[in-house]
Amino acid sequence: MARNIVAITGASSGIGAAFARKLAATHDLILIARRRDRLQGLASEFSDAHGTNTEILEADLTLEADIARVAEHIGADPRLVLLVNNAGFGTRGRFWDVPLEAQQQMHRLHIMATLQLTHAALRNMVPRDYGAIINVASVSAFVRVPGTVSYASTKTWMTTFTEGIYLELKSAHSNVVVQALCPGYTYSEFHETLGVQRETLGSPALWMPAEEVVDASLAGLGRRKLFVVPGWRYRLFTAFVSKLPSALRLQLQAASGKARSRQLELTVQVPATAKLPPPDRT
């Protein structure tokens, strides 16, 4: 018997791969990422362990043609029950020092890919009155520090977008569920790709395994919870920051950003015209 399908972007590592491993026992999968070899390894693992039928879509979701191709594919599958918009990456350096191309790629991946894939999934799910979408945002959606301008702003957009979709679904009395997942520091390849040492960012107590993030997300999905912030420290922090007056919040962010600013001063600045290697988008 054919099983329901979960589609996951950025599925080759980190949170995306953790979602795939958690759901492979009970669902067939559509795994979407640039690294085909990683996806093939996961597909073989799931087939051997669970008999999972895993479809691989090799795609770079910073490219409009690839976004459109993936959107058309998931929008046409009647077994789609969950879309996880997880693909993402960060950059290192102040906004004006990081090449514009990298910022544009980030906005296309975090915003335009999320927008188009969510639109395709909802047009599939809403008529059936069944399904769910998880948009992987970040604690950075609630607080900004130097060096994270594009990352924080795109993750803030993701939370606002998800909240808007939630309200429209509620007004339509739809059973489709949406969630903004907002993890803090998570063990993955994200920071290694940036060339940032974990110990310079925070205490080991602040770092969470990707599996725990996924467990919190799926538990929240079962409760139809709109915002899921894994980890009690991060929940306390975001609740506190969200209630501060803007002026006070900015003062605190500026103070906490001083150490980050010193790190940025030590970063080798790249001319805006320089070409960078493709960012890791898993």
C-alpha positions in Angstrom: 0.0 0.0 0.0 1.3 3.5 -0.9 2.1 5.6 2.0 1.7 9.3 2.6 4.6 11.5 1.4 6.7 14.1 3.2 8.8 16.6 1.2 11.9 18.1 2.9 14.2 20.7 1.5 17.8 20.9 2.6 17.4 17.2 3.4 21.1 16.1 3.0 22.3 17.1 6.5 21.4 18.7 9.8 17.8 19.4 10.7 16.6 18.3 7.3 18.2 14.9 7.5 16.9 14.5 11.1 13.4 15.1 9.9 13.9 12.5 7.2 15.2 9.9 9.6 12.4 10.5 12.1 9.6 10.2 9.5 11.1 7.5 7.2 9.6 4.7 9.2 6.0 5.8 8.6 6.1 7.9 5.3 7.5 7.9 1.9 9.8 10.8 1.2 10.7 13.4 -1.3 14.2 14.6 -0.4 15.3 17.9 -2.0 18.9 19.3 -1.9 21.9 19.9 -4.1 24.0 17.0 -3.0 22.7 14.0 -4.8 25.3 11.6 -3.2 24.1 12.5 0.3 20.4 12.0 -0.7 21.2 8.7 -2.3 22.9 7.5 0.9 19.8 8.5 2.9 17.5 6.8 0.4 19.5 3.5 0.7 19.5 3.8 4.5 15.7 4.2 4.7 14.9 1.5 2.1 17.0 -1.0 4.0 15.6 -0.1 7.4 12.0 0.7 6.6 11.2 -0.2 3.0 10.7 3.5 2.4 10.2 4.8 -1.1 12.4 7.8 -1.3 12.4 10.1 -4.3 15.4 12.4 -4.8 15.0 15.8 -6.3 18.4 17.4 -6.9 17.8 21.1 -6.9 19.4 24.4 -6.1 16.6 26.5 -4.6 18.4 29.8 -5.1 17.6 29.3 -8.8 14.1 30.3 -10.1 13.9 27.4 -12.5 14.7 24.8 -9.8 12.2 26.4 -7.4 9.5 26.2 -10.1 10.3 22.6 -10.9 10.1 21.5 -7.3 6.9 23.5 -6.7 5.2 21.9 -9.6 6.3 18.4 -8.5 5.0 18.7 -4.9 1.9 20.5 -5.9 0.8 17.6 -8.1 1.4 14.8 -5.6 -2.0 13.8 -4.0 -0.2 11.9 -1.2 1.7 15.0 0.1 0.9 15.4 3.8 3.9 17.5 5.0 6.3 20.0 3.5 9.3 21.0 5.5 10.9 24.2 4.2 14.3 23.7 5.8 17.0 24.7 3.2 19.0 27.7 4.3 22.5 29.1 4.8 24.2 32.0 6.5 27.0 34.5 5.6 29.8 36.0 7.7 30.5 39.7 7.8 28.7 43.0 7.9 26.0 43.5 5.2 28.1 46.0 3.1 31.2 43.8 3.2 29.5 40.6 2.1 29.1 40.3 -1.7 25.6 41.3 -2.8 25.3 38.0 -4.7 25.4 36.0 -1.5 22.7 38.2 0.1 20.5 37.8 -3.0 20.9 34.1 -3.0 19.9 34.0 0.7 16.8 36.0 0.1 15.8 33.8 -2.8 16.3 30.6 -0.8 14.7 31.7 2.5 11.9 33.8 1.0 11.1 33.0 -2.6 11.6 29.3 -2.3 9.5 29.2 0.9 6.8 31.3 -0.7 6.5 29.3 -3.9 6.7 25.8 -2.3 4.2 26.8 0.4 1.9 28.1 -2.3 2.1 24.9 -4.2 1.7 22.7 -1.1 -1.4 24.7 0.1 -3.1 24.5 -3.3 -2.6 20.7 -3.0 -3.6 20.4 0.7 -6.4 22.9 1.3 -8.9 21.2 -1.2 -8.2 17.9 0.6 -8.5 19.7 4.0 -5.5 17.8 5.3 -1.7 18.3 5.6 0.9 20.5 7.3 3.8 22.8 6.5 6.8 23.5 8.7 8.9 26.5 7.9 12.3 26.3 9.6 13.0 29.9 10.8 15.3 30.7 13.7 15.6 32.4 17.1 17.3 35.1 15.0 13.8 36.0 13.9 13.4 37.6 17.4 16.8 39.2 17.9 19.4 40.7 15.7 23.2 41.1 16.1 25.9 42.5 13.8 26.7 40.2 11.0 23.3 38.6 10.6 21.3 41.3 8.8 20.1 39.2 5.8 19.8 36.0 7.8 17.8 37.5 10.7 15.6 39.6 8.4 14.7 36.6 6.1 14.0 34.4 9.2 11.8 37.2 10.6 9.9 37.2 7.2 9.4 33.4 7.5 7.8 33.7 10.9 5.5 36.6 9.8 4.6 34.8 6.6 3.7 31.6 8.5 1.6 33.5 11.0 -0.3 35.1 8.1 -0.9 31.7 6.5 -2.1 30.4 9.9 -4.7 33.2 10.2 -6.0 32.6 6.6 -6.3 28.9 7.2 -8.1 29.6 10.5 -10.5 32.0 8.8 -11.2 29.4 6.2 -11.9 26.7 8.9 -9.2 24.6 7.3 -7.6 21.6 9.0 -4.3 22.2 7.3 -1.6 23.1 9.9 1.4 25.5 9.6 4.3 25.9 12.0 7.3 28.3 12.3 10.1 26.3 13.8 12.6 28.6 15.5 15.7 26.7 16.8 18.7 28.3 18.4 22.2 26.9 18.1 21.9 23.4 16.6 24.6 20.8 15.9 24.8 20.7 12.1 27.2 21.7 9.3 25.8 25.2 9.3 28.6 26.9 11.4 31.4 24.7 10.0 30.4 26.0 6.6 30.7 29.6 7.8 34.1 28.8 9.4 32.9 29.8 12.8 34.0 27.9 16.0 31.1 26.9 18.2 32.8 27.8 21.4 33.0 31.5 20.2 29.2 31.6 19.9 27.9 30.3 23.2 28.1 27.8 26.1 27.7 24.1 25.3 24.4 24.3 27.2 23.0 26.4 24.4 23.7 23.8 21.7 21.0 21.3 20.8 21.1 18.1 18.7 19.1 18.3 15.5 17.1 15.3 16.6 15.8 17.2 19.7 14.8 20.1 17.5 12.9 17.8 15.2 11.2 16.0 18.2 10.0 19.4 19.5 8.8 20.4 16.1 6.7 17.2 15.5 5.3 17.3 19.1 4.2 20.9 18.5 2.7 19.9 15.1 0.6 17.4 16.9 -0.8 20.2 19.1 -1.3 22.5 16.1 1.2 24.9 17.7 2.1 27.9 15.4 5.5 28.8 16.9 7.8 26.2 18.2 11.0 27.3 20.0 13.0 24.1 21.1 14.8 24.3 24.4 13.6 26.0 27.6 16.4 28.5 27.5 15.4 29.7 24.1 11.7 29.8 25.0 12.5 31.9 28.0 14.8 34.2 26.0 12.3 34.8 23.1 9.4 35.4 25.5 11.5 38.0 27.4 12.8 39.8 24.3 9.4 39.8 22.6 7.9 41.8 25.4 10.5 44.5 25.6 9.9 48.0 24.3 11.8 48.6 21.0 14.2 51.1 22.5 15.2 48.8 25.3 15.5 45.8 23.1 17.8 47.7 20.7 20.0 48.8 23.6 20.3 45.2 24.8 21.0 43.9 21.3 23.6 46.6 20.7 25.3 45.6 24.0 25.3 41.9 23.3 26.5 42.6 19.7 29.8 44.2 20.9 31.6 40.8 21.1 30.2 39.9 17.7 31.5 43.2 16.3 35.0 42.5 17.5 34.8 39.1 15.8 33.8 40.9 12.6 36.7 43.3 12.8 39.0 40.2 12.7 37.2 38.8 9.7 39.0 39.2 6.4 36.7 41.5 4.4 35.9 40.4 0.9 35.4 43.1 -1.8 31.9 43.4 -3.1 33.0 42.5 -6.6 34.8 39.3 -5.6 33.3 35.9 -6.4 32.5 33.5 -3.6 32.2 29.7 -3.8 28.6 28.6 -3.7 27.2 28.7 -0.2 26.3 25.4 1.4 22.5 25.0 1.0 22.4 21.2 1.8 
